[in-house]
């Protein structure tokens, strides 16, 4: 199973923000949309960073006035991405090793979707269940 299969089921909509938005504005979007990260873009779809709940918590650990800072001051700039053709096992391994929960999907540097570790785990469980059912069916007909 590939990233494209996950996106075919969940869609390619991605919540984004700009570098000059405040952390307070980012928090409002994260809370109201019940997501854990926003991809930071310029020019509509060019990825320049990602800001997660973790980034924001680290920032406000120094004081609540951090909410007035711009997203660019706390975002992760070196964003790992994946492509549609990558396998679930590949992205799961990268996400686990890198200890991040959100992975933007990009083609030629342009944002085309996003997957979360929850999306990947759900797809992997479905894959294992499907394989187990196929094995049971094969054994029943043998």
Secondary structure, 3 states (H helix, E strand, C coil): CEHHHHHHHHCCCCCEECCCCEHHHHHHHHHHHCCCEEEEEECCCEEEEEEEHHHHHHHHCCCHHHHHCEHHHCCECCCCEECCCCEHHHHHHHHHHHCCCEEEEEECCEEEEEEEHHHHHHHHHHHHHHHHHHHHHHHHHC
